[in-house]
Amino acid sequence: MADVVQGMASLLARLMIAVVFASAVVNKVTQFSSTAAYMASEGVPNPKFALFGAIGLLLLGCLSLILGAWTRIGALFLFVFLAAATFYFHDFWRFTDPGQQQLQTIQFMKNLAIGGGLLSLAAFGGGPWSVDGWIAIKREEAESTPKTRTTAKT
């Protein structure tokens, strides 16, 4: 029963986090020029290059989480994106307007929570219901299978 709960929980966690970042990919690709302009206005250096990099990190990270393949690496890709986005776009300490400061503080805290989930995936992997889990099972089976020694007859 514990394996089913762990499998279901890890699968749902990966998919729920991936949905957040997948929607970001769609927005960045469909609104590339306006996103690059916004990034420039927020002080992101070389915004078009940075946007291509962000899209790459997001795509690889999302695919990794959805499939549960190289989950730890994919989670770290998304964490790097999230850390940069949080620093550049949710810098609540910069605002003097209380409404904007509150809004950006909420966004900053939300990103901290998502970052915690990503670090958890980076630490523990994709779980049993993932490509990584399947590979681990196959590897254990191969290692536990007694190997028969063959000798060449002369």
Phi, psi and omega in degrees: 000320180297324178296322179293315180296315179296318179297313181294315182296317181291323177296312179298319179300314180299315183292319180296319178291320181298324180299319180301313183282330177296321178294327177294322177299311181302313180298317182291323180287315184285338180236046187304308185297314181291327177293317178297320178295318178296318179299318178298319181293337179267003175089015177288125179290142178047064192299323180293317177297315179298323180292319175300317178298318179297316179298318178298312178300317181296314180298310181297317180296316179297311179301319180298314181291318181299314181279336187073030180250126186052045186302317182299316180292315179300319178296322178292323175302312181293325178295318178299314177301312184298318180298315179294315181297320180295316181296315184279328191246349180232043180277075186301332182293345182276340188271142175257334177290123183301324180294314178293321179297319178295315179300313181290329175295317178298315179297320178299313180294322176300317179293327174299317179295315178297319177300321176298319177296320178294319178294326176296316176296322178295325181282319189252351178082189187278351180088178185291333181263062181210165175299318178301317179296318179296317179297318179298319178296314180298322179294316178298318179298318181294322181286330182272347178285126179295135181269134177268137183268128177251137177241143180283134177274137178247000000 
